[in-house]
Amino acid sequence: QVQLVESGGGLVQPGGSLRLSCAASGNLFSIHAMGWYRQAPGKQRELVAGITSGGSTNYIDSVKGRFTISRDHAKNTVYLQMSSLKTEDTAVYYCNVYPIPYDYWGQGTQVTVSS
């Protein structure tokens, strides 16, 4: 059974930081590359960052240098450290398999960047 539980979102001012966490099913986490995705109001869901089981990372251009994805194999958890947040980062953030996500999505975690 697939389980993806995101947490850590909230309201933050521009320039602030947040750390998102995603607890994933053990089988899912151990064999797959994992990614963070986001969906802003009125927009399609997009990939933000991905990390392979070996730790190689990839980011979309708009978050390079500001976001860092990491994973803890012992905890079956993937993280997204977000810094220098901008209003355009406002979205619901989800984790899933990367680069082709499963059809199943967790509830996501809302990130709102506003002054």
N, C-alpha and C positions, 0 to 999 in steps of 0.2 A: 504494500500500500504506500502510495506516494504521500509524503507530508512535507510541506514547506510552510514555515511559520516565520514571518518577518516582524521585526520590532525595531524600536529606536527612533522613529520619526518624531516630528514635533514642529513647533513654530520657532523660527530663528530669524534674527535680523541679518540683512545683507552683510557679508564678510564673516559671518559666524561659521560654526562647525557642528557637525553631527556625526554620530557613528551608528550605522545600521547593522543589524545582525539578522541572520537567517539560519534557523535550525532546520536541517534537511534529513530525510530518511537515510538511515545508514547505508543501505544498498545503493541508493541513488547517489549519495555524496561520494562514496568510495570509488566509483567507476566512471564518473562523469566530470567533465569540465563544468563549472558553474558560472552563472552570470547574474548581474543585476540589470534589471530593466526598469523603465519608468513610463508612466502615462500621464501627460498633462491634460487638463480639461480641453476637450475639443480636438485632441490630437491622437494619433496612433501611438501605440506602445512602441518604445524603441529600446534597443540594447544600449546600456551605459558602459559596462565593463565586464570582462570575462577573465576567468583564471582556470588554467588546466590543473589536472591532478598533480602535475609536477611543479606547479607554481608560476608558469609563464602567464603573463598578463597582457591584456589588450584593453584600450580605452577609445571611446569616441573623442574626436578632436576637442569638442567643447568642454570636456572635463579633464583633459590631460594636464598634469601638474597641480590639480586641485583635489582629485579623488584618488583613493588608493583602495584596491580590492585585495583581500587576503583570505586565507582559509585556515582553519584549525581542524586537522584530520581527527584528532582525539575527541573533539566535541561535535563533529559532524556539522560544523558551523562555518558559514562564509560571512565576511564583514565588508562593509563599505565605509571607509573613513572619508568624510566630505569636509573640505575646508574652503575658505573664501567663497562661501555660497552666494549665489546670485538669485535675483527674483525669478529668472528663467529656469532655475532648477526646481521650482515648485512643481510637484507631481506626486502621484502615488508610486512608490517604489516596490518592486517585486524581485524575488530571486527565482531562478529556474535553471534548468540545464542550458548549457551554452555550447555551440552557437545556435542550435535548433532547439527551442524550448519544447517541453511537453505541453500537451493540451491542458493539463491541470495547472491551475494557478492558485496560490495562497491568497490570503485576504489583502496582502500588501500593507505598507505603512506610509502614512501621509507625511510628506515633507512640505512645509510652507515657509517660504523665505519672504519676509515682509517687514517693513519698518513701521 
